[in-house]
Amino acid sequence: MFIAQRHAEERIVEHLRAHGFADLTLAQGRIAARIAEEGSRITDLAEQAQVTKQTAGFLVEQLERAGYVDRVPDPTDKRARLVRIAPRGREAQECAREMEQTVEAEWAAHLGPRRMGQLRDALVSLREITDPFL
């Protein structure tokens, strides 16, 4: 699973670089991918990415300087701030999704529809017992 996942990540990063997002690193992408639609606190991003709060904060600062995310006040706690995807970040997400779809189509062509369906079902089932953030 790790080899296939790493391959997909590498393809996505290459695609992003080729389409004007060369400043986005894999580590930054892993943090950005965990940002909830309504925004996320850095502490939550750190926990989900299994990095320190300082590392998550550093990566978010880089993403913010590059225009991929914004930090806004948390409406539920005026002391806290939320990290939200900025318009440039949405563009990068759309670009990454293009390559995700390409990789998925390649895998489906290789495995065939039945085995691809089985793979998807197995991975969804495994997520139920492995993803604490589900």
DSSP file with accessible surface (Angstrom, degrees, kcal/mol):
  #  RESIDUE AA STRUCTURE BP1 BP2  ACC     N-H-->O    O-->H-N    N-H-->O    O-->H-N    TCO  KAPPA ALPHA  PHI   PSI    X-CA   Y-CA   Z-CA
    1    1 A M     >        0   0  171      0, 0.0     4,-2.5     0, 0.0     5,-0.2   0.000 360.0 360.0 360.0 -38.7    0.0    0.0    0.0
    2    2 A F  H  >  +     0   0  125      2,-0.2     4,-3.0     1,-0.2     5,-0.2   0.909 360.0  50.2 -63.6 -42.9    2.9    2.4    0.8
    3    3 A I  H  > S+     0   0  120      1,-0.2     4,-2.4     2,-0.2    -1,-0.2   0.931 113.2  45.6 -63.3 -44.1    4.5    1.9   -2.5
    4    4 A A  H  > S+     0   0   43      2,-0.2     4,-2.3     1,-0.2    -1,-0.2   0.919 114.7  48.4 -65.1 -41.3    1.3    2.6   -4.4
    5    5 A Q  H  X S+     0   0   78     -4,-2.5     4,-2.6     2,-0.2    -2,-0.2   0.926 111.6  49.1 -65.0 -43.9    0.5    5.6   -2.2
    6    6 A R  H  X S+     0   0  105     -4,-3.0     4,-2.7     1,-0.2     5,-0.2   0.914 109.7  52.6 -62.9 -41.6    4.0    7.0   -2.6
    7    7 A H  H  X S+     0   0   73     -4,-2.4     4,-2.4    -5,-0.2    -1,-0.2   0.934 110.1  48.1 -58.9 -46.4    3.8    6.6   -6.4
    8    8 A A  H  X S+     0   0   18     -4,-2.3     4,-2.4     1,-0.2    -2,-0.2   0.928 111.6  50.0 -62.5 -43.9    0.5    8.5   -6.5
    9    9 A E  H  X S+     0   0   30     -4,-2.6     4,-2.7     1,-0.2     5,-0.2   0.921 110.4  49.8 -60.2 -44.9    1.9   11.3   -4.3
   10   10 A E  H  X S+     0   0   93     -4,-2.7     4,-2.5     1,-0.2    -1,-0.2   0.907 111.0  49.1 -61.7 -41.8    5.0   11.7   -6.5
   11   11 A R  H  X S+     0   0   49     -4,-2.4     4,-2.3    -5,-0.2    -1,-0.2   0.903 111.8  49.4 -64.0 -40.7    2.8   11.8   -9.6
   12   12 A I  H  X S+     0   0   27     -4,-2.4     4,-2.8     2,-0.2    -2,-0.2   0.938 111.4  48.2 -64.9 -46.1    0.6   14.5   -8.0
   13   13 A V  H  X S+     0   0   19     -4,-2.7     4,-2.6     1,-0.2    -2,-0.2   0.928 112.0  49.8 -62.1 -43.6    3.6   16.6   -6.9
   14   14 A E  H  X S+     0   0  118     -4,-2.5     4,-2.3    -5,-0.2    -1,-0.2   0.914 111.6  49.1 -59.2 -43.7    5.1   16.4  -10.4
   15   15 A H  H  X S+     0   0   29     -4,-2.3     4,-0.9     2,-0.2    -2,-0.2   0.917 110.6  50.1 -63.5 -43.5    1.8   17.4  -12.0
   16   16 A L  H ><>S+     0   0   13     -4,-2.8     5,-2.5     1,-0.2     3,-0.9   0.932 110.9  49.3 -60.6 -45.8    1.5   20.4   -9.6
   17   17 A R  H ><5S+     0   0  128     -4,-2.6     3,-1.2     1,-0.3     5,-0.4   0.899 109.0  52.3 -61.0 -41.3    5.1   21.5  -10.4
   18   18 A A  H 3<5S+     0   0   79     -4,-2.3    -1,-0.3     1,-0.3    -2,-0.2   0.686 109.6  51.5 -69.0 -17.1    4.4   21.2  -14.2
   19   19 A H  T <<5S-     0   0  101     -4,-0.9    -1,-0.3    -3,-0.9    -2,-0.2  -0.021 129.9 -82.2-114.2  28.5    1.2   23.4  -13.7
   20   20 A G  T < 5S+     0   0   51     -3,-1.2    -3,-0.2     1,-0.0     3,-0.2   0.596 103.3 103.6  92.4  11.1    2.7   26.4  -11.8
   21   21 A F    > < +     0   0   13     -5,-2.5     3,-1.6    -6,-0.2    -4,-0.2  -0.230  32.1 135.0-117.0  44.3    2.7   25.1   -8.3
   22   22 A A  T 3   +     0   0   66     -5,-0.4    -1,-0.1     1,-0.3    -5,-0.1   0.693  65.6  63.4 -68.3 -17.9    6.5   24.4   -8.0
   23   23 A D  T 3  S+     0   0   74     -3,-0.2     2,-0.6    43,-0.1    -1,-0.3   0.521  80.2  97.9 -85.2  -3.1    6.7   26.0   -4.6
   24   24 A L    <   -     0   0   16     -3,-1.6     2,-0.2   -11,-0.1    -7,-0.1  -0.753  62.0-156.9 -91.3 119.3    4.4   23.5   -3.0
   25   25 A T     >  -     0   0   56     -2,-0.6     4,-2.6     1,-0.1     5,-0.2  -0.515  27.7-113.5 -91.8 164.8    6.2   20.7   -1.2
   26   26 A L  H  > S+     0   0   58      1,-0.2     4,-2.3     2,-0.2     5,-0.2   0.913 118.1  52.4 -61.3 -42.8    5.0   17.2   -0.3
   27   27 A A  H  > S+     0   0   44      1,-0.2     4,-1.5     2,-0.2    -1,-0.2   0.916 110.9  47.1 -61.7 -41.8    5.0   18.0    3.4
   28   28 A Q  H  > S+     0   0   11      1,-0.2     4,-3.0     2,-0.2    -1,-0.2   0.913 110.7  52.8 -64.7 -41.3    3.0   21.2    2.8
   29   29 A G  H  X S+     0   0   25     -4,-2.6     4,-2.5     1,-0.2    -2,-0.2   0.876 105.0  54.7 -62.5 -37.7    0.6   19.2    0.6
   30   30 A R  H  < S+     0   0  101     -4,-2.3     4,-0.4     2,-0.2    -1,-0.2   0.870 112.6  43.1 -65.3 -35.8    0.1   16.6    3.4
   31   31 A I  H >< S+     0   0    2     -4,-1.5     3,-1.6    -5,-0.2     4,-0.3   0.941 114.0  50.4 -71.5 -48.0   -0.9   19.3    5.8
   32   32 A A  H >< S+     0   0   17     -4,-3.0     3,-1.6     1,-0.3    -2,-0.2   0.857 102.0  62.2 -60.2 -35.1   -3.1   21.2    3.3
   33   33 A A  T 3< S+     0   0   79     -4,-2.5    -1,-0.3     1,-0.3    -2,-0.2   0.714 101.3  54.1 -64.9 -17.7   -4.9   17.9    2.4
   34   34 A R  T <  S+     0   0   91     -3,-1.6     2,-0.4    -4,-0.4    -1,-0.3   0.435  77.6 116.3 -96.8  -0.7   -6.2   17.7    6.0
   35   35 A I    <   -     0   0   15     -3,-1.6     5,-0.1    -4,-0.3    49,-0.1  -0.581  65.2-129.6 -74.2 122.7   -7.7   21.2    6.2
   36   36 A A    >   -     0   0   34     -2,-0.4     3,-1.7    47,-0.1    49,-0.3  -0.281  20.5-109.9 -69.0 155.7  -11.5   20.9    6.7
   37   37 A E  T 3  S+     0   0  139      1,-0.3    48,-0.1     2,-0.1    -1,-0.1   0.876 122.3  43.8 -53.8 -40.2  -13.9   22.8    4.4
   38   38 A E  T 3  S-     0   0  131      1,-0.3    -1,-0.3    46,-0.1     2,-0.1   0.484 128.1 -93.8 -85.7  -2.2  -14.8   25.1    7.3
   39   39 A G    <   -     0   0    6     -3,-1.7     2,-0.3    43,-0.1    -1,-0.3  -0.209  36.7-121.6 105.8 160.4  -11.2   25.4    8.4
   40   40 A S  B     -A   83   0A   9     43,-2.0    43,-3.3    -3,-0.1     2,-0.2  -0.983  14.9-118.1-139.1 150.4   -9.0   23.7   10.9
   41   41 A R     >  -     0   0   74     -2,-0.3     4,-2.2    41,-0.2     3,-0.4  -0.594  29.4-120.1 -82.1 150.8   -6.9   24.6   13.9
   42   42 A I  H  > S+     0   0   28     39,-0.4     4,-2.8     1,-0.2     5,-0.2   0.878 113.5  58.8 -60.0 -37.3   -3.2   23.9   13.7
   43   43 A T  H  > S+     0   0   66      1,-0.2     4,-2.1     2,-0.2    -1,-0.2   0.899 107.6  46.6 -60.8 -39.2   -3.4   21.6   16.7
   44   44 A D  H  > S+     0   0   65     -3,-0.4     4,-2.6     2,-0.2    -1,-0.2   0.901 111.8  50.5 -68.7 -40.7   -5.9   19.4   14.7
   45   45 A L  H  X S+     0   0    0     -4,-2.2     4,-2.5     2,-0.2    -2,-0.2   0.918 110.5  50.2 -63.3 -41.9   -3.7   19.5   11.6
   46   46 A A  H  X>S+     0   0    5     -4,-2.8     5,-2.3     2,-0.2     4,-0.8   0.932 111.6  47.9 -61.8 -44.8   -0.7   18.4   13.6
   47   47 A E  H ><5S+     0   0  121     -4,-2.1     3,-0.6    -5,-0.2    -2,-0.2   0.938 114.2  45.5 -62.6 -46.5   -2.5   15.6   15.2
   48   48 A Q  H 3<5S+     0   0   53     -4,-2.6    -1,-0.2     1,-0.2    -2,-0.2   0.869 117.0  43.8 -66.9 -36.7   -3.9   14.3   11.9
   49   49 A A  H 3<5S-     0   0   22     -4,-2.5    -1,-0.2    -5,-0.2    -2,-0.2   0.517 108.2-126.8 -84.8  -6.0   -0.6   14.6   10.1
   50   50 A Q  T <<5 +     0   0  172     -4,-0.8     2,-0.3    -3,-0.6    -3,-0.2   0.922  68.6 120.3  57.7  48.4    1.2   13.1   13.1
   51   51 A V  S   <S-     0   0   54     -5,-2.3    -1,-0.2    -6,-0.1    -2,-0.1  -0.864  70.3 -85.3-128.9 168.2    3.7   15.9   13.4
   52   52 A T     >  -     0   0   73     -2,-0.3     4,-2.6     1,-0.1     5,-0.2  -0.321  36.2-114.6 -69.8 159.9    4.4   18.4   16.2
   53   53 A K  H  > S+     0   0  122      1,-0.2     4,-2.8     2,-0.2     5,-0.2   0.879 119.0  54.8 -60.9 -36.0    2.4   21.5   16.6
   54   54 A Q  H  > S+     0   0  142      2,-0.2     4,-2.5     1,-0.2    -1,-0.2   0.910 108.0  47.7 -65.3 -41.6    5.5   23.5   15.8
   55   55 A T  H  > S+     0   0   61      2,-0.2     4,-2.6     1,-0.2     5,-0.2   0.936 113.1  47.8 -65.0 -45.6    6.1   21.6   12.5
   56   56 A A  H  X S+     0   0    0     -4,-2.6     4,-2.7     1,-0.2    -2,-0.2   0.923 112.3  50.2 -60.8 -42.8    2.4   22.0   11.5
   57   57 A G  H  X S+     0   0    9     -4,-2.8     4,-2.5     1,-0.2    -2,-0.2   0.911 110.3  49.9 -61.6 -42.2    2.7   25.7   12.3
   58   58 A F  H  X S+     0   0  105     -4,-2.5     4,-2.1     2,-0.2    -2,-0.2   0.929 112.4  46.8 -61.7 -46.4    5.9   26.1   10.3
   59   59 A L  H  X S+     0   0   17     -4,-2.6     4,-2.5     1,-0.2    -2,-0.2   0.905 111.8  50.7 -65.0 -39.5    4.3   24.4    7.3
   60   60 A V  H  X S+     0   0    0     -4,-2.7     4,-2.9     2,-0.2    -1,-0.2   0.907 107.6  53.8 -65.1 -39.7    1.1   26.5    7.6
   61   61 A E  H  X S+     0   0   86     -4,-2.5     4,-2.6     1,-0.2    -1,-0.2   0.921 110.0  47.7 -59.6 -42.8    3.3   29.7    7.7
   62   62 A Q  H  X S+     0   0   47     -4,-2.1     4,-1.8     2,-0.2    -2,-0.2   0.922 112.6  48.6 -62.6 -44.8    4.9   28.6    4.5
   63   63 A L  H  <>S+     0   0    0     -4,-2.5     5,-2.6     1,-0.2     6,-0.8   0.888 111.9  49.6 -62.6 -39.4    1.6   27.8    2.9
   64   64 A E  H ><5S+     0   0   71     -4,-2.9     3,-1.4     4,-0.2    -2,-0.2   0.934 109.1  50.7 -66.9 -45.2    0.2   31.2    4.0
   65   65 A R  H 3<5S+     0   0  174     -4,-2.6    -1,-0.2     1,-0.3    -2,-0.2   0.856 111.0  50.1 -60.0 -34.6    3.2   33.1    2.6
   66   66 A A  T 3<5S-     0   0   30     -4,-1.8    -1,-0.3    -5,-0.2    -2,-0.2   0.512 118.5-113.1 -83.4  -5.0    2.8   31.3   -0.7
   67   67 A G  T < 5S+     0   0   30     -3,-1.4    21,-0.6    -4,-0.4    22,-0.6   0.601  84.7 116.4  87.4  12.9   -0.9   32.2   -0.8
   68   68 A Y  S   <S+     0   0    4     -5,-2.6    18,-2.4    20,-0.2     2,-0.3   0.762  78.3  21.7 -84.6 -27.7   -2.3   28.6   -0.5
   69   69 A V  E     -B   85   0A   1     -6,-0.8     2,-0.3    16,-0.3    16,-0.2  -0.930  62.2-151.4-135.9 161.9   -4.0   29.2    2.9
   70   70 A D  E     -B   84   0A  77     14,-2.7    14,-3.1    -2,-0.3     2,-0.5  -0.931  14.6-136.4-125.4 154.3   -5.4   32.0    5.0
   71   71 A R  E     +B   83   0A  56     -2,-0.3    12,-0.2    12,-0.2   -32,-0.0  -0.961  29.3 174.0-112.7 130.6   -5.7   32.2    8.8
   72   72 A V  E     -B   82   0A  38     10,-2.6    10,-3.7    -2,-0.5    -2,-0.0  -0.909  39.3 -84.4-131.4 157.3   -9.0   33.6   10.1
   73   73 A P  E     -B   81   0A  79      0, 0.0     8,-0.3     0, 0.0     5,-0.1  -0.334  44.6-116.5 -61.0 142.2  -10.5   34.0   13.5
   74   74 A D  E >   -B   77   0A   7      6,-2.3     3,-1.2     3,-0.6     6,-0.2  -0.718  17.1-148.8 -79.1 119.2  -12.3   30.9   14.8
   75   75 A P  T 3  S+     0   0   85      0, 0.0     3,-0.2     0, 0.0    -1,-0.1   0.732  96.9  50.5 -65.0 -17.2  -16.0   31.9   15.2
   76   76 A T  T 3  S+     0   0  115      1,-0.3     2,-0.2     2,-0.0    -2,-0.0   0.586 123.0  25.3 -95.0 -10.8  -16.4   29.4   18.1
   77   77 A D  E X   - B   0  74A  33     -3,-1.2     3,-1.8     3,-0.2    -3,-0.6  -0.778  63.2-159.1-156.2 103.6  -13.3   30.7   20.1
   78   78 A K  E 3  S+     0   0A 166      1,-0.3    -1,-0.1    -2,-0.2    -4,-0.1   0.693  93.8  59.0 -62.5 -17.3  -12.1   34.3   19.6
   79   79 A R  E 3  S+     0   0A 218     -6,-0.1    -1,-0.3     2,-0.0     2,-0.2   0.730 100.0  69.7 -81.3 -20.5   -8.6   33.3   20.9
   80   80 A A  E <   -     0   0A  19     -3,-1.8    -6,-2.3    -6,-0.2     2,-0.3  -0.549  67.4-148.3 -99.8 161.6   -8.1   30.7   18.2
   81   81 A R  E     - B   0  73A 128     -8,-0.3   -39,-0.4    -2,-0.2     2,-0.4  -0.944   8.8-140.9-126.9 150.0   -7.5   30.9   14.5
   82   82 A L  E     - B   0  72A  15    -10,-3.7   -10,-2.6    -2,-0.3     2,-0.5  -0.860  10.4-135.5-108.5 145.8   -8.5   28.6   11.7
   83   83 A V  E     -AB  40  71A   1    -43,-3.3   -43,-2.0    -2,-0.4     2,-0.3  -0.880  30.2-178.8 -97.6 126.4   -6.5   27.7    8.7
   84   84 A R  E     - B   0  70A  93    -14,-3.1   -14,-2.7    -2,-0.5     2,-0.3  -0.943  33.8-101.5-126.1 151.7   -8.6   27.8    5.5
   85   85 A I  E     - B   0  69A  19     -2,-0.3   -16,-0.3   -49,-0.3   -17,-0.1  -0.545  38.4-147.4 -71.5 128.2   -7.8   27.0    1.9
   86   86 A A     >  -     0   0    4    -18,-2.4     4,-2.2    -2,-0.3     3,-0.3  -0.402  33.3 -92.3 -88.2 169.6   -7.3   30.3   -0.1
   87   87 A P  H  > S+     0   0   97      0, 0.0     4,-2.1     0, 0.0     5,-0.2   0.894 128.4  51.1 -52.9 -41.7   -8.2   30.7   -3.8
   88   88 A R  H  > S+     0   0   78    -21,-0.6     4,-2.1     1,-0.2   -20,-0.2   0.898 108.9  52.7 -63.4 -36.2   -4.6   29.7   -4.9
   89   89 A G  H  > S+     0   0    6    -22,-0.6     4,-2.5    -3,-0.3    -1,-0.2   0.882 106.2  52.7 -65.1 -38.3   -4.9   26.6   -2.7
   90   90 A R  H  X S+     0   0   78     -4,-2.2     4,-2.4     2,-0.2    -1,-0.2   0.899 107.8  51.9 -64.0 -39.2   -8.2   25.7   -4.4
   91   91 A E  H  X S+     0   0  107     -4,-2.1     4,-2.1    -5,-0.2    -2,-0.2   0.916 110.4  48.0 -62.4 -42.4   -6.5   25.9   -7.7
   92   92 A A  H  X S+     0   0    6     -4,-2.1     4,-2.8     2,-0.2    -2,-0.2   0.893 109.6  53.3 -65.2 -39.3   -3.8   23.6   -6.5
   93   93 A Q  H  X S+     0   0   48     -4,-2.5     4,-2.6     2,-0.2    -2,-0.2   0.926 109.0  48.6 -60.0 -46.2   -6.4   21.2   -5.1
   94   94 A E  H  X S+     0   0  130     -4,-2.4     4,-1.6     2,-0.2    -1,-0.2   0.909 111.9  49.4 -61.3 -40.9   -8.1   21.0   -8.5
   95   95 A C  H  X S+     0   0    7     -4,-2.1     4,-1.4     1,-0.2    -2,-0.2   0.925 111.4  48.8 -64.1 -44.0   -4.8   20.4  -10.2
   96   96 A A  H  X S+     0   0   12     -4,-2.8     4,-2.4     1,-0.2    -2,-0.2   0.901 107.4  55.7 -62.9 -39.9   -4.0   17.6   -7.8
   97   97 A R  H  X S+     0   0  119     -4,-2.6     4,-2.5     1,-0.2    -1,-0.2   0.853 100.4  60.1 -62.3 -35.4   -7.4   16.1   -8.3
   98   98 A E  H  X S+     0   0   94     -4,-1.6     4,-1.8     1,-0.2    -1,-0.2   0.941 109.5  41.7 -56.8 -47.4   -6.7   15.9  -12.1
   99   99 A M  H  X S+     0   0   22     -4,-1.4     4,-3.0     2,-0.2     5,-0.3   0.872 109.9  57.7 -71.6 -35.3   -3.7   13.7  -11.4
  100  100 A E  H  X S+     0   0   81     -4,-2.4     4,-2.7     1,-0.2    -1,-0.2   0.935 108.8  47.0 -56.6 -44.2   -5.5   11.6   -8.8
  101  101 A Q  H  X S+     0   0  132     -4,-2.5     4,-2.4     2,-0.2    -1,-0.2   0.882 111.6  50.9 -65.7 -37.9   -8.2   10.8  -11.4
  102  102 A T  H  X S+     0   0   61     -4,-1.8     4,-2.3     2,-0.2    -2,-0.2   0.942 112.2  46.0 -64.0 -47.3   -5.5    9.9  -14.0
  103  103 A V  H  X S+     0   0    5     -4,-3.0     4,-2.6     1,-0.2     5,-0.2   0.933 112.5  50.8 -62.0 -44.7   -3.7    7.6  -11.5
  104  104 A E  H  X S+     0   0   80     -4,-2.7     4,-2.6    -5,-0.3    -1,-0.2   0.914 110.0  50.1 -61.0 -40.6   -7.0    6.0  -10.5
  105  105 A A  H  X S+     0   0   60     -4,-2.4     4,-2.5     2,-0.2    -1,-0.2   0.898 110.3  50.4 -65.1 -39.8   -7.9    5.4  -14.2
  106  106 A E  H  X S+     0   0   83     -4,-2.3     4,-2.1     2,-0.2    -2,-0.2   0.919 111.8  47.4 -63.2 -43.3   -4.5    3.9  -14.8
  107  107 A W  H  X S+     0   0   77     -4,-2.6     4,-3.0     2,-0.2     5,-0.3   0.906 111.7  50.6 -64.6 -40.7   -4.9    1.5  -11.9
  108  108 A A  H  X S+     0   0   32     -4,-2.6     4,-2.8    -5,-0.2    -2,-0.2   0.903 109.8  50.4 -64.8 -39.4   -8.4    0.6  -13.0
  109  109 A A  H  < S+     0   0   86     -4,-2.5    -1,-0.2     1,-0.2    -2,-0.2   0.896 115.0  44.3 -65.4 -36.7   -7.1   -0.1  -16.5
  110  110 A H  H  < S+     0   0  151     -4,-2.1    -2,-0.2    -5,-0.2    -1,-0.2   0.919 123.8  33.0 -72.6 -44.4   -4.4   -2.3  -15.0
  111  111 A L  H  X S-     0   0   38     -4,-3.0     4,-0.5    -5,-0.2    -2,-0.2   0.753 105.5-128.8 -84.3 -28.3   -6.6   -4.1  -12.5
  112  112 A G  H  X  -     0   0   21     -4,-2.8     4,-2.4    -5,-0.3     5,-0.2  -0.021  34.1 -73.9  88.1 159.8   -9.9   -4.2  -14.5
  113  113 A P  H  > S+     0   0  123      0, 0.0     4,-2.3     0, 0.0     5,-0.2   0.885 128.3  49.6 -61.0 -40.3  -13.2   -3.0  -13.1
  114  114 A R  H  > S+     0   0  167      2,-0.2     4,-2.2     1,-0.2     5,-0.2   0.964 115.5  41.1 -66.5 -49.9  -13.9   -6.0  -10.8
  115  115 A R  H  X S+     0   0  124     -4,-0.5     4,-2.6     1,-0.2    -1,-0.2   0.868 113.8  53.7 -67.9 -34.2  -10.5   -5.9   -9.1
  116  116 A M  H  X S+     0   0   18     -4,-2.4     4,-2.7     2,-0.2    -1,-0.2   0.923 109.4  48.9 -65.1 -41.9  -10.5   -2.1   -8.9
  117  117 A G  H  X S+     0   0   28     -4,-2.3     4,-2.6    -5,-0.2    -2,-0.2   0.902 111.4  49.6 -61.8 -41.4  -13.9   -2.3   -7.2
  118  118 A Q  H  X S+     0   0  101     -4,-2.2     4,-2.7     2,-0.2    -2,-0.2   0.903 110.8  50.0 -64.0 -41.6  -12.6   -4.9   -4.8
  119  119 A L  H  X S+     0   0   61     -4,-2.6     4,-2.7     2,-0.2     5,-0.2   0.946 111.9  47.4 -61.6 -47.8   -9.6   -2.8   -4.0
  120  120 A R  H  X S+     0   0  108     -4,-2.7     4,-2.5     1,-0.2     5,-0.2   0.939 113.5  48.1 -60.3 -46.3  -11.7    0.3   -3.4
  121  121 A D  H  X S+     0   0  111     -4,-2.6     4,-2.4     1,-0.2    -1,-0.2   0.913 112.3  49.3 -60.8 -42.6  -14.1   -1.7   -1.1
  122  122 A A  H  X S+     0   0   50     -4,-2.7     4,-2.7     2,-0.2    -1,-0.2   0.920 111.9  47.8 -65.2 -42.3  -11.2   -3.2    0.8
  123  123 A L  H  X S+     0   0   76     -4,-2.7     4,-2.1     2,-0.2    -2,-0.2   0.904 111.7  49.6 -67.7 -39.0   -9.5    0.1    1.4
  124  124 A V  H  X S+     0   0   85     -4,-2.5     4,-1.2    -5,-0.2    -1,-0.2   0.930 112.4  48.9 -63.2 -42.7  -12.8    1.8    2.5
  125  125 A S  H >X S+     0   0   66     -4,-2.4     4,-0.6    -5,-0.2     3,-0.5   0.923 110.4  50.1 -63.6 -43.2  -13.4   -1.1    4.9
  126  126 A L  H >X S+     0   0   72     -4,-2.7     3,-1.1     1,-0.2     4,-1.1   0.860 102.4  61.9 -64.2 -33.7   -9.8   -0.9    6.3
  127  127 A R  H 3X S+     0   0  125     -4,-2.1     4,-2.4     1,-0.3     3,-0.4   0.862  93.0  65.4 -61.0 -32.6  -10.3    2.9    6.8
  128  128 A E  H << S+     0   0  133     -4,-1.2    -1,-0.3    -3,-0.5    -2,-0.2   0.817 113.8  30.4 -59.9 -29.5  -13.1    2.0    9.3
  129  129 A I  H << S+     0   0  138     -3,-1.1    -1,-0.2    -4,-0.6    -2,-0.2   0.480 127.3  40.1-108.8  -3.1  -10.6    0.4   11.6
  130  130 A T  H  < S+     0   0   96     -4,-1.1    -3,-0.2    -3,-0.4    -2,-0.2   0.623  93.7  78.1-118.9 -18.4   -7.4    2.4   10.8
  131  131 A D    ><  -     0   0   41     -4,-2.4     3,-1.4    -5,-0.2    -1,-0.1  -0.804  48.8-175.6-101.5 102.9   -8.5    6.1   10.4
  132  132 A P  T 3  S+     0   0  104      0, 0.0    -1,-0.1     0, 0.0   -84,-0.0   0.623  83.8  58.3 -71.3  -8.4   -9.1    7.7   13.8
  133  133 A F  T 3         0   0   76    -85,-0.1    -2,-0.0     0, 0.0   -85,-0.0   0.244 360.0 360.0-103.9  11.0  -10.3   10.9   12.1
  134  134 A L    <         0   0  123     -3,-1.4    -6,-0.0    -7,-0.2     0, 0.0  -0.392 360.0 360.0 -71.6 360.0  -13.1    9.3   10.2
